[in-house]
Amino acid sequence: MKSMSYAVLAAAGVLSVGSPAAHAQAPTGLALAQQQNCMSCHSVTRPFMGPALRDVAAKYAGRDDAAAYLKHKILDGSAGVWGPVPMPANTQLTPDQAATLANWVMTLK
C-alpha cells in the first residue's frame, strides 16, 4: 500500500510541474526591448540615439492604427521621421514580438 502511495505522489508531482516550455511566458514589452537591444538606441523617458519611447507613444496616440504602424516600423525600419539617424529593420524579431513591443510602447503615452 505504501509503495502505491509513493507512486501516486510521484506521478502527481510530475504532472504538477509539467514541462518547462509549458510554463515559459513571453517576455513583457520592457524585457523584450532589453533582450532585443532596443534600449541601445532608445530610452523610455529621454531621447538618446533614437527618440524616447514615451515621445513615440505620444506622437502616435491619436492614430487608431498606432500599434500596427509601429509594428511595421519596428520590423522594417524607418528613416527621416525622428531625425537623420535611421532605425534599422529588426529582422531578428517575429511579427508577434514586434506587436508586443509596439503595444507596450503605446502604453507609455
N, C-alpha and C positions, 0 to 999 in steps of 0.2 A: 504494500500500500504506500509506504514511504517513497519508494522509487518512482511510482506513478505520480505522486505529488510533485516530486522534483522535476519530472519530465514536463508536467503541465506548467509549472512555474518557468522553466527554461523556455518553453515554447511561447508563453505569454511575453516574456522579456524580449525575445527576438521579434515578435510581432509588434510590440510597442515601440521598439527602436526603429525598425524599418531600415530602408536603405538611406545612405547619406544624401543621395541625389533627391530623394523624395522630400527631404527637409530643407534642402538648399533653397534659399529665396533669392530672387533677383535683387541686385543692389538698388538702393534708393537713388534718387537723382544726384544728390551730392556725392555719394560714394562712387557712383558710376562716373561722374565728372572727374573725380580724383583718380580713379583707376585708369581712365582713358586719356589722361593728361590734358584735359580741358583747362585745368587750373594752371597750366604752364603759361597760358596766354590770357586767361580770364580770372577775374576775382568776382565774388558775389557783390561786393559793395563799392569797388573803386576801379576806374579804368586802369588797365595795365597795357599789355601789348594789344589786346582786344578790349572791347567795351565791357563795363561792369555788367554782370548778368541781370542785376536789378534794372539797369538802364535799358537793356534789351527787352525785358518784360514790360516796362513802362511804355516803350516806343510802340510795341505791337499789341498793347492791351485792348485797343479799340477794334482790332481785327477779329472777326468771327472765326477765321481760319488760322489764327496765330500759331497754334501748336503744329498744325500741318505745314505751315510755311516755314517755321523754324526747323522742323524735322528735315525738310528738303534742304535747307541751308546747311544744316549740320552734316548731312550725308554728302552733298555735292560741293560744298564750299561756297565761298562768296567773296566778292571783291568790290571795293568802292562804296559800300553802304556806310561804313563806320570810319572811313579814312583810307589812307594809302596802303595799309598792311592787309593783304588778303588772308582770308581764313581758308586753309587747305581742306580738301574733301577728306572726310573721316571714313575712309573705306574699310577700316577695321571694325566699324560698328555694324550691327544688324539694324534693319529698319525698326524693330521693336526697341532696341537700345536707344536709337535716335529719338523715337517717340517718347520714351521715358525721360530723356534729357530735356526735350522740348516742353513736355508737360510740367516738369519740375521748374524749369526756368520761368514759365508763365505763372507759377505760384509765388514768385518773388516780387511781383509788382506792388 
